[in-house]
Amino acid sequence: MFKHLKTMSGAMLILILALTACVSKASPTAEPTQPQPTQPQPTEPPKTKVTINFWHANTEAAEGPPMAEIIAAFNKIHPEIEVKQLWDTPLDKAMAAITAGNSPDLIIQWGPQFVGSWANAGALEPLDDYLKRGDVDPNDFIPGILGSTTYKDKIYGLPFGTDMSMLIYNADHFKAAGLDPEKPPMTTEELLQYAEKLTKVENGEITQIGWLPNYAWTHVAGDGSISVRFGPTFFHEDGTPGFDDPRWVEVFDFAKWVFDKYGIDNVKRFVSGFGEYGTAQDAICSGKLSMIYDGEWYTNFIKKNCPNLNYRVVPFPYPSKHPELKNNWEMGGTTVIMPAKAPHKEEAWQFLAFMQQPENIAKFCLSSTLGNIPHTLKALALYDNYKSNLPADFKYFIDLAKTGQAVVIPASPISDEYFTELSKTEEQIYNGTVSVEDGLKDLQKRLMDIYNQKVSK
Amino acid sequence: MGRAHKFLPWFFLSPWLIGLVAFTIIPILATLYYSFTRYNFFTPPSWVGLDNYSNLMVDPEFWKSLGNTLYLTLIGVPLSLGYAFLSAVALNQSFRGVGFLRALFYLPSVIPPVAAAVTWAWVLNPQYGIVNSVLHLIGIRGPIWFFDPDWSKPGLILLMLWCSGGFIIIYLAGLQDISQSLYEAAELDGASPLQILWFITWPMVSSVTMFNLIIGLLGGLQYFTQAYVISAPNTAGVSTPGAPMSSLLFLAMQLYIKAFKRLEMGAASAMAWVLFLISVILIGLLLRRYKWESE
């Protein structure tokens, strides 16, 4: 029996050793554990063809065709490099690949919120040294936009198209409610007055609602945040959360109005009957919601799903107390990062720089069936070349991007917790289980605990 | 018996052994190690002792998700067993079309969990759902189900009952094993159908109940997919995990968020071990009681 065991353990040991040998061969052990910026080196054409793996966390349908064109153009002028793209790879898949030693060279993802925690974990390559080479001009970017990917004074990602939300409203609803469709609400106070006139209640059931602060992309948190219109502090200079700023009270007093007025359960019951967002049955297309705060892509959705809708696009109202915020807008958008363990950083940068040429940005943003706002001034200037294919109202978004003041939520290692906890507080306030002041106090405390636990150590 | 004879079985077993060691035993032991470290996937783990466990004890999200998980397990599982038992008794009678009915009761349990969850989100839709429409016919304004923190878990339990065809099949097999002589004797003694059910059928399938209970408990403690699908935003945009009001935040979901959204692999591993300990304790207690009762 004992001998048996010995034979077995011997065999097992050999097998395990063989296995671990395989694993360690696959993961580059020579790689330093802390990410170090690679020194920019003069480009020397490599002898063998290098493959750049470019992973998209997004779905291919809308943005695939223009991206494929950009890649084909790059591969043509760089015979020594081949960029290969892979769609529908969510971040957790990329994470698993990186840990297993098969890191992609570039990753593109909607929303920059993950950059802070990935940078804090040492997973991202800082791009500052590459940017010094001059093949990408950061001064041409919409001012401030790099704030969403800057962490501890280093740039860990570049935007690729940005997003902006504006007020989109149903002009026929305005007329039916006795409002002039050419006189949109200018202030947030006016917006609520309009919302009341646009809301219909029959036998205790809501049948049409003027405005919702938490439908689709509209939220207090995240992309499409209505809070930027009130100018609150998202994070303090030292990186701690900013919910002790009294402006947040103004944000929530505005946001919770509809639930106080009509009752949370009644509103939820009505909202539950909305068809899926972005289809012909969604709240705007089916005429159940009169005003929405939504992105430039929504004009494409209307064109596709309900082309006969009589709608207008205007900047979202600002609080009358803060006229200085009249022209601000929140930048969201798509972000490209290079993992610290990317095997071919030099070639990956070459492609990244190629992507950032104004013509390529404009092509990606303005010729996809979704639509994005170009994030550089030169690319914005190319709008005229594409406008024949875009809904006419797309131009209002382009104009605001050119003339408005962009606001960006800074990268933070606690972004995920920040937005989750904010959404929880949002829900509690709307449900009336906590007052605005107490909810915010508690939110600040919870986030400070998380910050202290995660960051200070 | 040559040397080859001793080595040969292990050689043939080795594909399975390698799989077991590489994909089960090593990962399990690795999570035990990670649970004592701070580990974010990208940089090597650093030892922090019991910090992850003590942080868990003061983490309100952990207690919330534990409460939700126990609610679903301790209320939902016994209910679905009761439902499965009674359905099996009914389906064990011989009448026309029983085969068709058996298939009908079993069918929902072969539907993938995601599809079942999406379907039930519509069945229980407050405005257009069939349940509320029927309630409306008899003059009741139905609840808003998955939009109300008090009704969301009962909604999930309804879905659980609907999917308990697997339990019904096992009960049916158990029922058919009961000797007819017991029923004949009981009938001769003048026992009522209810007495027969309670004093003969139920005790005779106790081992089946035990099996179903353990499978059910394990499923309940690891509940993830349906809750994730239903609490995920059905439109684009931000949503709180486990919405409404964290009422659908279960342990497995919180674990997933910690590991993959927040890169806290160490804390997530600690949670996995706590979940494992809870399962061991619950099932240990059950087995002890079962042993004690059958002795």
Interface residues (C-beta under 8 A of the other chain):
Chain A: K3 H4 T7 M8 A11 M12 L15 I16 L19 T33 Q34 L91 D92 M95 I98 T99 S117 W118 A121 G122 A123 Y215 A216 W217 T218 H219 A221 G222 G224 D265 K268 R269 F270 V271 S272 G273 F274 E276 Y277 G278 D282 A340 K341 D416 E417 F419 T420 S423 K424 E427 Q428 N431 T433 R446 Q453 K457
Chain B: K6 F7 W10 F11 S14 L17 I18 V21 A22 R38 N40 F41 F42 T43 P44 N55 P60 N125 P126 Q127 Y128 I144 F147 D148 P149 N234 T235 A236 G237 V238 S239 T240 P241 A243 P244 M245 S246 I257 F260 K261 R262 L263
